[in-house]
Amino acid sequence: MSDNMLTPDSQKSTAEQGTEKLTSMGDKAAGAVQPGDSKSTTQELGDKARSGADSTQNTAGSYLNQASDKASELTNKSSGSMPSAGEAQDTGKTYLNQASDKASDLTNKASQSMPSTGQAQDTGKTYLDQASEMASNAAKTVSDTLSGD
């Protein structure tokens, strides 16, 4: 694991952040064009996790945009019925709480639908064991055929 992955974005240079964003975009593009039946279990799990994270981020962003729009709408009203600063703050807090709740809910759903690392490792080990057994059987068949048995 690279040190950059452990360094907060606020401590990274613009170049480092740009490089990470380009790498991430390249990984997403490569994952999108590779057929699902040719992906390893790890790649499939990574794609599902990325998809869930992207969905959560998009939903949270939508709620934050709604909160921002509502705050702007309230700020731009110029009539005598202009809400107080406290009302505007309360409305903003409500939208932000809704966004946070929705993001948390989607994150929980994504994590519940994803197999655990242990399950993924077990599945990978099972496939490896099956492949090893098939290779052993094939080698035995070739050896028997060559020896005339």
N, C-alpha and C positions, 0 to 999 in steps of 0.2 A: 504494500500500500504506500502510495507516495505521500510525502510530507504535505504537498499542496492540498490533499483531500482532508487533512486535519487542520489546516489553517483557515480561520474564518475569512469570508470574502472581504470583510472590512480591512483586513491586513494584507490583502493581495494587491499587486499592481494591476493596472488596467490591462496590460499585456497578458498577465497570468489569467485574469478573468476571461479575457477574450479567447485565449487558447482553450480554456476549459469549455467555454460555450461552443466553439467550433468543433471540438472533439465530441462533445455530447450530441451535437446536431449530426455529425458524421455517423456516430454509433446508431442514432435513431434511424437515419436513412438506410444504413446497411441492414439493420434489423427489419425494416419495413419491406425491403425488396427480396430478402432471403425467404424462400418458401418454408412454411411451417413444418413440413414433413422432413426437411433436411436440417432442422435445428436440434441442438442438444437439449436435454432437460434443463440444464442451467440457462441456456439462451432463452428458452420458452418462459422460464420463471422470471428472468430479467425483463423480458418484453412485457409480461403481464404486470409486473411491479411498476415498470416505467409508465405503462398505460394508465394504471390506477392512480399513480402520482400526478400524471398530466391531467387526468380528469378532475382530481381533487383540486389541483392548482387552478384549473379553468373555472370551476364552480366557485371557489373562494374568490377568485378575481372578479367574477360576475357580481357576487354579493358586495364586494368592496366598491365596485363601480356604481352599484345601485345606491350604496350609502353615500358615496361622493356626490352622485347626481342629486340625491335628496337634500343633502347639505347645501349644495349650490342653489337648488331651487328655493330653499328656505332663506338663504342669504340674499338672493336676488329679489325677493318680494319687497315691494316698497310701500305697500298700503299700510293703513293703520292697524291691520290685523297681523302685522309682522310678529312671528313668535319671538319669545324672549331668547336670549342666548342659552339659558338653561334648557328650554324646550328643544332648541336645535341640537344641543349637546345630547339630550336624552334620546332624540330620534337617531342621531348618529350612533350612539352607543347601542341602541336596539339593533340597527342594521349590522354593525360590526359583530355583535354577539350572535346574530343569526348566521353570519358568514363563518364565524369561528365554529359554531355548533355544526353547521353543515359540513365544513371541512373535516372536523373531528369524526363525524358520522361516516363520511365517505372513506376516510383513512381506516377506521375500524372495519368497515365492510371489506375493504381491499385486503387488509391483513388477515381477516377471517377466511377469505376465499383463497388465499395463497397457501400452498403447502409449506410446512416448516422446513427449515434447512435440513433437519434430520430426515424428514420424509424424502426430500429431494436427493439426499445422499444415499438413502436406502434404495430408491428407485434407480439411481445411477449404478450402485453396486450390483443390483439385480441384473441390469442390462449387461454390465461387464462380466458377471458370472456366466450369463447365458452365452455371450459371445465367446468366452474362453472355452466353454463346454463344446460349442459348435466347432471351434477351431481344432480342439483336441480330437473330436470325432472325425473331422475331415482328414486330419493328419493320420489317424489310425486307418481310415479307409484307404488312403493313398498307400500307406505302408503295407497293408494287407494285399492290395492289388499288385504292388510291385514284387512282393515275396511269393505271390501265387496262392495265397491262402483263401 
